[in-house]
Amino acid sequence: MRDLNTPCYICEEELLENNLKVLDYVQQKSGAKIILALKGFAMWSTFELVAKYLKGCTASGLYEAKLAREEFCTYNENAEVHTYSPAYKDEDIEEIAKISDHIVFNSPNQLQKYIWKVKEINPNIHISLRVNPEVSSSPVDIYNPCGLYSRLGTTLENFDEKVLESIDGLNFHALCEQNVDALEEVLSVFEDKFAKYFVNLKYINFGGGHHITKKGYNIEKLIWIIKEFRIKYNIDIYLEPGEAVGWETGYLKSTVLDVFQNGMNIAILDTSAEAHMPDTLAMPYRAEVRNAGIANEKKYTYRLGGNTCLAGDIMGDYSFDAPLHVDDTIIFEDQIHYTFVKNTTFNGVKLPSLVIKRKNGVFELIKEFGYEDYKNRLS
Ligand SMILES: *Cc1c(COP(=O)(O)O)cnc(C)c1O
């Protein structure tokens, strides 16, 4: 552990497998298929493990679909690649059709534009339309796919019954970090609006945002709801969580570079909220720091900040039992989902390394980044 250079994201294999087992329990008991949303967690060096439990991946476009095909399907030959984009481009559609088992269109326009091409290239592909049930209790607007003027999914008003000749299923995605009650609310509106179209469909995809692996999630109720739905409509169900797969499976380890005072204690770290923990500023939320409390809860309070020139590159105010010193380690908990899939080289700061803590306790450095990663994105 002492040998690992910081900053680094450390994914704990055992914790990841615990989540996968919970998700698999839901699959076994409910009969639903669960696929990984790569958008939230794409540490592909863990996919040998993930593919033992989950039935495939959902991709947001060509590159994620390629990653799923190359790094997930090699470990599970029955794994499915589902691809959904708000809009496809001519230059990508052929390759997407070739490597996807399901393609999900966002609007009847897009479906009509590409369906013949897609079917010609891949006659076995499943075709879906993403609908927008226009109901959601998502906690924040930037993560609410069903808010006012949403571009994500087809509303009932924009639904074109002609698409029913071509589709095998419907998708919706309306949740964000939510419990099963929120799903229940969305489902009841979704059924009211769209159940009349289920007759010839093979499946419904309930999207992501199900916080299944969080303590307190009502797993038995989820299982019950899925089973009821499957039986009522004689239809298959998919769930496609991202966050629930990577939830609490590891941390971001950083080092204190400097400590001083400017009206309060300040510590500068070798990581960055802006570049390495982007959701802490975008959502925003406060990341937990190991062995620390909120400001003034413990004896020594510090404002923790990142090593970029952005004034707002601040993780927050945290208190500790002892004063912080240069070279101390600071650990941000739960930094595996929506972190390295989104991070940047803003300010030319080094990207955190990717590390896996194996089940036998050994820390394995999977990937280290350097100057070339910064330079290669520019020219
Ligand atoms: C983001 C997204 C997911 C995954 O959401 P989580 O909150 O990470 O579970 C699934 N499906 C779609 C369409 C998405 O946009």
The ligand as a Gaussian input file, in Angstrom:
#p B3LYP/6-31G(d) Opt

LIG

0 1
 C      -27.202000       6.850000     -16.890000
 C      -28.059000       5.799000     -17.449000
 C      -28.124000       4.545000     -16.830000
 C      -27.390000       4.220000     -15.545000
 O      -27.815000       5.037000     -14.502000
 P      -27.264000       4.810000     -13.000000
 O      -27.839000       5.978000     -12.278000
 O      -25.783000       4.861000     -13.059000
 O      -27.782000       3.511000     -12.534000
 C      -28.930000       3.583000     -17.420000
 N      -29.627000       3.832000     -18.544000
 C      -29.591000       5.041000     -19.171000
 C      -30.384000       5.237000     -20.402000
 C      -28.817000       6.055000     -18.644000
 O      -28.780000       7.251000     -19.253000

